[in-house]
Amino acid sequence: MSAPHILAIDQGTSGTKAILFNAERAIAASATRGLSCSFPRPGFVEQDPIALYRNVIESVRACVEDFRSRGGDPRDIVTCGISNQRETFLLWDDSGAPLCPAVSWQCERSVEICARLRAAGHSAEVTRRTGLLITPYFSATKLVWLMENDPTIRDAVRAGTARFGTIDTWLLYRLTNGAHYATDHTNASRTLLFSIDTLGWDEHLLHALRLEGLRLPPAHPCLHHYGETDFDGVLPRPIGVDAMIGDSHAAAFGEKCFLPGMAKVTLGTGSSILMDVGPQRYEAGHGIVSTICWSMPGTLHYALEGIIVSTGATIAWLRDQVGLVTSTADSETMANAVEDSGGVFVIPAFSGLGSPYWKMNLKASIIGLTFASGKNHIVRAALESIPFQIADVFAAMEQVSGVRPGEVRADGGMTANGFVMQMLADVLGTSVVTIGIADVSALGAATLAGLGVGIYRSLDELGVLPPQTRRLSAGPNADQAKGHYKEWKTILSNLP
């Protein structure tokens, strides 16, 4: 073996990235394979579990082929880390046959169930135990919907033959031919069934939701030897799956958020804002959830999190549904073509509004249109909605913890949009940092796996920011941006 390499799998909503990192955490090879969702009814979002698994295998196969074409030897791949879309889940039997499609985190089928649970007085208890809110975003209420609407699912759960899992668990089970059934603390903490204090499945909640009989995977630290796989023969020999972690948490780890007060913003389809708060959890409040940031044997850090449903998805809507832009770069040019949004505001509640409002039945709207409004104003307003929503989250976090980060580390595809990034620095009034690595979720998973097999020795060794790091500070238009943000707050406060 010439030099050890780490395989990272970043399984997301729209596809899977397989990336090989060398010991210096530089990318040695990569491949991406797209994945689609289905929308069987309004508000329903699903994915095919078998297609998802094959998507992972094909992305790994293409990555290994890329590595070979660059002169690499697949025998140098020594470990694997997996990051994944979090709240998406499915059920399957002991043979590995799915009992239902994978129900996406974006799916809203359980809106009425959530309202019923809140009306029955369960909110405070659920939040106290899980750190989360009763909302369709999290897994359990959609599982309740399946139980109430699919007799096959209900019978399997009652018979104890239905295995529940988020995508990490599903992949592990299939990759190890059913030998290993497990999850990690971060993914478990997103299900609405897991106690983030005791780090175990909560029997009280399982009973309250009438989910007795459901088979649940053991939950381990993110850094853990989960099993071995050769990825259906793609690799010449089995390697360990030595880390599993939810994608947003992986991004925080990849962004080197190792200390309390460090925060990251992931700008993808939606946006997750995580602030590390250390080994003591804060109670959730003001629309902010409490969750597990990352864990290793003997060490666990909690986080406060705000969840935004539509960020990059808003730009995709502008592009795909109404044809106002052709690309993210196009949207930046159009936003900069006007001095301001002309009083136009886009409320991007395409799948409801997440933190800190949690108005999941709200619909998207454009407010303030006049005959003077043009498409540039609408595009600019849509882009402005991204930093405005992020600022809402950080303001709520400060209410919960009294802490406002000195800088914010940003990742994800929208960081390429200079207008959004500068507006974010202007509205927050703090530095916004990008480390110049696009695939930080994959990097976080790879770093954890590398720690697990001794390629890296400690977090201190990993904490230095790379030389390509960029910092943006508030600019000359910061006062204008804050003024527009104040108008946004007024509009949001008056929504039903």
Secondary structure, 3 states (H helix, E strand, C coil): CCCCEEEEEEEECCEEEEEEEECCCCEEEEEEEECCCECCCCCCCEECHHHHHHHHHHHHHHHHHHHHHCCCCHHHEEEEEEEECCCCEEEECCCCCECCCEECCCCCCCHHHHHHHHHCCCHHHHHHHHCCCCCCCCHHHHHHHHHHHCHHHHHHHHHCCCEEEEHHHHHHHHHCCCCCCCEEHHHHCCCCCEECCCCEECHHHHHHCCCCCCECCCEECCEEEEEEECCCCCCCCCEEEEEEEEHHHHHHHHCCCCCCCCEEEEECCCEEEEEEEECCCCCCECCEEEEEEEEECCEEEEEEEEEECCCHHHHHHHHHCCCCCCCHHHHHHHHHCCCCCCCCEEECCCCCECCCCCECCCCCEEECCCCCCCHHHHHHHHHHHHHHHHHHHHHHHHHHHCCCCCEEEEECHHHHCHHHHHHHHHHHCCEEEECCCCCHHHHHHHHHHHHHCCCCCCHHHHCCCCCCCEEECCCCCHHHHHHHHHHHHHHHHCCC
